[in-house]
Amino acid sequence: MSSKTLKIAVPMAGLGTRMRPHTWSKPKPLVSIAGRTVLDYVLEQFNTVPDTMDIEYIFIIGPQGEQVKEYMEEHHPEKKVHYVLQAEMRGQSDALYQAREYLTGPMIMAFSDTLVETDFSFLAGETADGIAWVKEVSDPRRFGVAIVNAENQITGLIEKPQKMSNNLVVVGFYYFRSAERLLSAIEQQMQRQITLKNEFFLADAINIMLEDGARMRPEKVDVWLDAGTPDTVLETNRYLLEHSR
């Protein structure tokens, strides 16, 4: 089979204020959990991407991004990585838009403080325009949720819902068959100034794609770990030690 390139975009420009004091001197992806950096785990979770797909990473970095570059060159020199600076914190959609020169064809968007256990091998034959990885939780109000119809198609995403009736939380992992189609939706989002607290959220760009007829389906994750706050890092640390990852 001929290989095709899968772009994996990882926004990591945030200052990690929720993780202080751990992030005063280093970016959040380099915080250590269970003896390894968060970034090590982020990279490891893509080990099941099909062999027929070549991976290129796009790291959207902030002021401390040089440390990430140095770490990758020392510990993961075999990975192909592009680095893009996001000078202003204007949200997830803006982060991807800054990286638009590298985003073509199929892509995954992953958060740098979210770890999942899932099998990506099915991507070789995937026909949907998009996938959102999801997990059922008891209280979805802190998260974004996916609205799914009877045909198992996502019809919309809602950020921080007020109602508890929909508990299918989007975990911060997305696949898009066409990065260009996503970027077009982000451009529309920016032109229409669809923001929340002055930031462009990816959920709004995805909703534009869905309005334009994109077919997106959910994919449930086996395990979802959060490395975004000191409390959740403790839980994640405990899980990783118990499961010897």
LUMLO-821054 format. One line per field, with one value per residue (C-alpha): residue number from 0; residue in one letter; x, y, z. Coordinates in nm, 3 decimals. Layout:
! residues N
num <- NUM  ...
residu <- A  ...
xx <- X  ...
yy <- Y  ...
zz <- Z  ...
This chain:
! residues 245
num <- 0  1  2  3  4  5  6  7  8  9  10  11  12  13  14  15  16  17  18  19  20  21  22  23  24  25  26  27  28  29  30  31  32  33  34  35  36  37  38  39  40  41  42  43  44  45  46  47  48  49  50  51  52  53  54  55  56  57  58  59  60  61  62  63  64  65  66  67  68  69  70  71  72  73  74  75  76  77  78  79  80  81  82  83  84  85  86  87  88  89  90  91  92  93  94  95  96  97  98  99  100  101  102  103  104  105  106  107  108  109  110  111  112  113  114  115  116  117  118  119  120  121  122  123  124  125  126  127  128  129  130  131  132  133  134  135  136  137  138  139  140  141  142  143  144  145  146  147  148  149  150  151  152  153  154  155  156  157  158  159  160  161  162  163  164  165  166  167  168  169  170  171  172  173  174  175  176  177  178  179  180  181  182  183  184  185  186  187  188  189  190  191  192  193  194  195  196  197  198  199  200  201  202  203  204  205  206  207  208  209  210  211  212  213  214  215  216  217  218  219  220  221  222  223  224  225  226  227  228  229  230  231  232  233  234  235  236  237  238  239  240  241  242  243  244
residu <- M  S  S  K  T  L  K  I  A  V  P  M  A  G  L  G  T  R  M  R  P  H  T  W  S  K  P  K  P  L  V  S  I  A  G  R  T  V  L  D  Y  V  L  E  Q  F  N  T  V  P  D  T  M  D  I  E  Y  I  F  I  I  G  P  Q  G  E  Q  V  K  E  Y  M  E  E  H  H  P  E  K  K  V  H  Y  V  L  Q  A  E  M  R  G  Q  S  D  A  L  Y  Q  A  R  E  Y  L  T  G  P  M  I  M  A  F  S  D  T  L  V  E  T  D  F  S  F  L  A  G  E  T  A  D  G  I  A  W  V  K  E  V  S  D  P  R  R  F  G  V  A  I  V  N  A  E  N  Q  I  T  G  L  I  E  K  P  Q  K  M  S  N  N  L  V  V  V  G  F  Y  Y  F  R  S  A  E  R  L  L  S  A  I  E  Q  Q  M  Q  R  Q  I  T  L  K  N  E  F  F  L  A  D  A  I  N  I  M  L  E  D  G  A  R  M  R  P  E  K  V  D  V  W  L  D  A  G  T  P  D  T  V  L  E  T  N  R  Y  L  L  E  H  S  R
xx <- 0.000  0.120  0.174  0.000  0.094  -0.111  -0.058  -0.092  -0.137  -0.076  -0.145  0.083  0.128  -0.070  0.119  -0.004  -0.132  -0.346  -0.033  0.177  0.421  0.524  0.509  0.690  1.013  0.897  0.602  0.320  0.413  0.748  0.593  0.686  0.425  0.515  0.878  0.824  0.711  0.352  0.491  0.635  0.288  0.129  0.363  0.328  -0.049  -0.005  0.184  -0.126  -0.154  -0.143  0.200  0.066  0.051  0.360  0.325  0.425  0.376  0.294  0.357  0.200  0.427  0.444  0.724  0.877  0.863  1.240  1.251  1.011  1.233  1.543  1.364  1.241  1.585  1.744  1.482  1.282  1.514  1.341  1.011  0.936  0.815  0.723  0.711  0.474  0.464  0.127  0.218  -0.124  -0.351  -0.659  -0.790  -0.769  -0.896  -0.645  -0.364  -0.450  -0.488  -0.135  -0.016  -0.217  0.087  0.153  -0.207  -0.310  -0.491  -0.588  -0.506  -0.555  -0.587  -0.477  -0.439  -0.100  -0.252  -0.492  -0.394  -0.615  -0.594  -0.751  -0.664  -0.600  -0.550  -0.896  -0.791  -0.646  -0.998  -1.192  -1.452  -1.610  -1.521  -1.440  -1.423  -1.454  -1.325  -1.573  -1.633  -1.940  -1.903  -2.130  -2.116  -2.055  -2.099  -1.725  -1.666  -1.785  -2.038  -2.133  -2.494  -2.537  -2.840  -2.994  -2.756  -2.455  -2.368  -2.261  -2.501  -2.340  -2.100  -2.192  -1.933  -2.003  -2.370  -2.605  -2.811  -2.697  -2.899  -2.615  -2.307  -2.104  -1.800  -1.553  -1.208  -0.999  -0.907  -1.036  -0.969  -1.042  -1.021  -0.946  -0.748  -0.836  -1.207  -1.144  -0.934  -1.213  -1.455  -1.206  -1.184  -1.564  -1.558  -1.307  -1.494  -1.813  -1.622  -1.764  -1.572  -1.607  -1.420  -1.227  -1.102  -1.187  -1.295  -1.258  -1.611  -1.755  -1.551  -1.665  -2.028  -1.977  -1.844  -2.148  -2.383  -2.208  -2.282  -1.970  -2.024  -1.870  -1.902  -1.807  -1.543  -1.538  -1.203  -1.109  -0.924  -0.914  -0.650  -0.616  -0.279  -0.409  -0.437  -0.241  -0.537  -0.588  -0.213  -0.214  -0.492  -0.317  0.013  -0.158  -0.319  0.004  0.203  -0.061  -0.070  0.310  0.304
yy <- 0.000  0.349  0.567  0.894  1.157  1.208  1.548  1.555  1.907  1.962  2.312  2.371  2.747  2.799  2.923  2.638  2.870  2.592  2.378  2.630  2.610  2.318  2.538  2.852  2.738  2.485  2.428  2.196  1.911  1.874  1.826  1.481  1.214  0.864  0.916  1.046  1.372  1.431  1.478  1.124  0.986  1.212  1.071  0.712  0.709  0.732  0.401  0.233  0.470  0.244  0.170  0.296  0.649  0.866  1.095  1.459  1.650  2.019  2.165  2.507  2.652  2.958  3.154  2.842  2.643  2.628  2.382  2.154  2.172  2.085  1.796  1.651  1.679  1.499  1.232  1.186  1.281  1.032  1.226  1.477  1.793  2.142  2.422  2.717  3.010  3.124  3.471  3.553  3.314  3.341  2.988  2.645  2.745  3.029  2.790  2.563  2.861  2.976  2.633  2.635  2.610  2.260  2.138  1.948  1.620  1.398  1.530  1.472  1.750  1.650  1.850  1.842  1.777  1.500  1.133  0.861  0.488  0.402  0.206  0.426  0.135  0.183  0.519  0.342  0.274  0.560  0.727  0.983  1.351  1.369  1.180  1.310  1.081  1.072  0.922  0.902  1.090  1.145  1.527  1.678  2.045  2.127  1.988  1.997  1.735  1.575  1.556  1.223  1.117  0.772  0.704  0.755  1.082  1.391  1.677  1.937  2.014  2.213  2.374  2.335  2.235  2.343  2.023  1.683  1.484  1.450  1.298  1.210  1.430  1.515  1.435  1.671  1.439  1.495  1.346  1.538  1.374  1.714  1.972  2.221  2.181  2.249  2.556  2.689  2.655  2.830  3.119  3.147  3.135  3.421  3.628  3.587  3.654  3.346  3.357  3.265  3.493  3.638  3.295  3.097  2.750  2.455  2.332  2.635  2.567  2.204  2.316  2.525  2.214  2.016  2.292  2.269  1.895  1.730  1.376  1.327  1.031  0.959  0.706  0.598  0.591  0.315  0.544  0.924  1.086  1.458  1.619  1.975  2.051  1.943  1.735  1.547  1.496  1.309  1.081  1.031  0.959  0.692  0.529  0.522  0.373  0.106  0.015  0.037  0.254
zz <- 0.000  -0.071  0.232  0.300  0.552  0.867  1.026  1.405  1.540  1.911  2.049  2.349  2.360  2.682  2.986  3.204  3.478  3.629  3.671  3.865  4.036  3.807  3.496  3.611  3.444  3.185  2.951  3.057  2.814  2.994  3.339  3.470  3.549  3.667  3.571  3.216  3.061  2.953  2.601  2.604  2.674  2.411  2.146  2.266  2.224  1.845  1.824  1.677  1.379  1.067  0.919  0.585  0.726  0.773  1.074  1.078  1.402  1.418  1.762  1.817  2.083  2.308  2.478  2.639  2.317  2.273  2.562  2.374  2.062  2.264  2.436  2.106  1.945  2.239  2.315  1.993  1.705  1.472  1.481  1.206  1.379  1.257  1.514  1.489  1.731  1.863  1.991  2.138  2.325  2.102  2.134  1.975  1.631  1.614  1.710  1.416  1.183  1.270  1.153  0.829  0.598  0.735  0.757  0.445  0.394  0.689  1.034  1.405  1.661  2.011  2.330  2.502  2.846  2.742  2.728  2.584  2.531  2.198  1.884  1.580  1.337  1.181  1.033  0.726  0.598  0.758  0.533  0.769  0.728  1.096  1.425  1.779  2.053  2.341  2.684  2.905  3.235  3.534  3.521  3.175  3.271  3.281  2.934  2.575  2.471  2.139  2.023  1.843  1.637  1.584  1.291  1.522  1.350  1.544  1.473  1.700  1.983  2.294  2.523  2.896  2.876  3.154  3.140  3.260  3.005  2.752  2.914  2.602  2.659  2.382  2.524  2.310  2.025  1.672  1.328  1.008  0.666  0.511  0.706  0.433  0.509  0.878  0.799  0.578  0.871  1.101  0.854  0.862  1.242  1.253  0.996  1.202  1.526  1.700  2.029  2.394  2.638  2.341  2.228  1.916  2.028  1.793  1.872  1.692  1.377  1.386  1.417  1.102  0.924  1.039  0.918  0.579  0.557  0.701  0.834  1.176  1.407  1.769  1.872  2.237  2.417  2.658  2.898  2.926  3.148  3.222  3.291  3.304  3.677  3.988  4.113  3.787  3.748  4.081  3.956  3.621  3.798  4.010  3.705  3.502  3.790  3.849  3.480  3.432  3.123
